[in-house]
Amino acid sequence: MRLSAVSLFSAVALGHQANPISKVLDLLHSLKEKVVSEGEAEQAAFEKESHMCKDQATSKQYEIRDDEENVASLSATIEKAAATITELDSKIAKLTTAVSKNENDLAAATSLRKKEHEDYVANDKEMIEVVDTLERAIATLEKALKKGSSLVQAVSSPQMKKLTDSLSAIMDAAVFSTNDKKRLASLMQSKEDAEFEAGQAPQAAAYETHDGSSSILDVLGDMLDKAEGQKADADKAEMTSQFEYNKVKQSLTDQIAFDNKQLEAARKGLAEQQEVKSTAEGDLTVTQKELAEDTATLNDLHDACEQAASEFEASLAQRKGECEALDTAVKILKEKTGGAESQAYGLVQTAQHSVQHDYAAVLKTIVGTGKSAKDKQLAMLAVRVKAALGSSADPFAKVKGLIADMVERLEKQAADEAAQHEFCTSETAKSTDKKEDKQSEIESLSAKIAKAKSTIAKRKEQVSNLQSELADIAGSDKEMTELRSEEHATFLKAEKDYSDGVEGVQMALKVIRDYYAQGEGKTGDGGSVISMLEVAESDFSKMLTEVRETEETAQSEYEKLMEEHKLESTTKKGGVKYKTQEIGQLEKAVAENTDSKGGVEEELDAVLEYLSKLNDQCIAKPEPYEERKRRREAELEGLKNALDILEGEAIGFLSVKAVRRHT
């Protein structure tokens, strides 16, 4: 409580008017206290709002950083998916073209093979008929000639009729050349004409020679050998064509099946990548929208906080100016109106008029207050007052001065303690808020670090698994390649053996056929040997075809598996690459967050240290502030009572002065 508020002097003289200067000073002091109080309230509100701005800005900055990281990650996913889609589109187009071409080639080869086989069947049928006809014609002629019959005698016989029909059939056969047909027709016609012109029936010997040329039997024999040779060549050509067709068909069929499987996998992968890209694009749109909203919110928050700070600075400057104006007014009033105030409203002691002072009441009040407050200073004040009453010529003034000094000193102590208490309360609240902010920030950074480390461990495990799978694929490829090499070497040996076997059998057949063709006829043993060799040739050719088909199938399956492994390895290597990049980014984030956490922890340590000092300064007191305040108020109240007593004395002095002026 201010001394000016309890020490207003009243005067009953001159119309008992109050002191207006003192009242104005009190009003100015009250107005300043109000301005300061409102300023402190505004300061506290501004600090609270500043903390809120900082917290919201920090939170929003974290959200923006997370949004930016998500945008970068989603953009990378979209870019990767787009590149994969382009690659798969190109692959699908190539595979589709390849499948279509192979299917067309297979259809063309099948159609050609069908036509060749039909031609072969028709030609083979004709060749069989020709061979059969020639064999029967030769047999008929040989039988007739051995009996010594003439051609004229045999003309009307059924056997001769068959011979004529057979020769006519041979003449119409398409397998012989025109020269062979003309040769046979000329030989037959010349023999008959010669016999009929001589009026004799042709003898059997006539059919054996004619002008040094071969007989009809020789001609028919040559034609039979040629027909059999052409049939054998046609059979071999048919077998070779069928084998080549089967090989082409197997190769095309395997390739079509492999390409279709690759095409199916590519289309499935394309659908998956399109879904990944579509999902990532949707997420990217949402994330970009959230990023824009968060950025706009942060900007708005920054503008609002800047505006609030600007308004607070303006208000602070205004209050400072107002306080300075009030202080200036008080200073002017005290400096310029002191003499006038003393002349008009001051106490005047006259030696002519003495008023009885109730000093005992004053001493009693001071001593009682000192005892109740247990204040040594008040006890010393009581001693000084008592001494002043006994020794001073003007005890009233001296006692009043002692009490006023004590009141001023106590008020100053009270003001200092109040300021200290306000400082402790404000700083403790600020430091506690800052401590909680730093602890919350550390918890947030710790959570992010833990999450990143967990993700890093997971990604490293995935990379390790992928690398292990890649090693397994590489090992499998090596084993498959070695096995394929062994199988191919086995195939080459078997192919050579079977090819040499077929070639050897064919050479043996030619030798045996040529040998028996030069003799009088074929023996049963010769026919058996030829038949067995033909069976062996057929077996070797079949086995050769089978090993080639097996080799083609094995090679196709090997190439297909190697292609699948290549595609799988490419996918897994891509996974290793992107996961390794993600690990690097996460480790960088962990390092940055760890550094940030270390800095925040240092700041928290500083705050905790400051709080500890505040506690030592503000809390660790032998007497709480509230108790000191209560005691100080009691002391001031006691001194006020003492001053009130003295004020009563002052009224008497003013009355004497007023009477003196009017006498």
Secondary structure, DSSP 8 states (H G I E B T S, - for coil): --HHHH------HHHH---HHHHHHHHHHHHHHHHHHHHHHHHHHHHHHHHHHHHHHHHHHHHHHHHHHHHHHHHHHHHHHHHHHHHHHHHHHHHHHHHHHHHHHHHHHHHHHHHHHHHHHHHHHHHHHHHHHHHHHHHHHHHHHHHT--HHHHHTSHHHHHHHHHHHHHHH-SSS-HHHHHHHHHHHHHHHHHHHHTTS---GGGGT-BTTB--HHHHHHHHHHHHHHHHHHHHHHHHHHHHHHHHHHHHHHHHHHHHHHHHHHHHHHHHHHHHHHHHHHHHHHHHHHHHHHHHHHHHHHHHHHHHHHHHHHHHHHHHHHHHHHHHHHHHHHHHHSHHHHHHHH-----SS------HHHHHHHHHHHHHHHT-HHHHHHHHHHHHHHHH-SSHHHHHHHHHHHHHHHHHHHHHHHHHHHHHHHHHHHHHHHHHHHHHHHHHHHHHHHHHHHHHHHHHHHHHHHHHHHHHHHHHHHHHHHHHHHHHHHHHHHHHHHHHHHHHHHHHHHHHHHHHHHHSSS--HHHHHHHHHHHHHHHHHHHHHHHHHHHHHHHHHHHHHHHHHHHHHHHHHHHHHHHHHHHHHHHHHHHHHHHHHHHHHHHHHHHHHHHHHHHHHHHT--SS-HHHHHHHHHHHHHHHHHHHHHHHHHHHHHHHHHHHHHH-
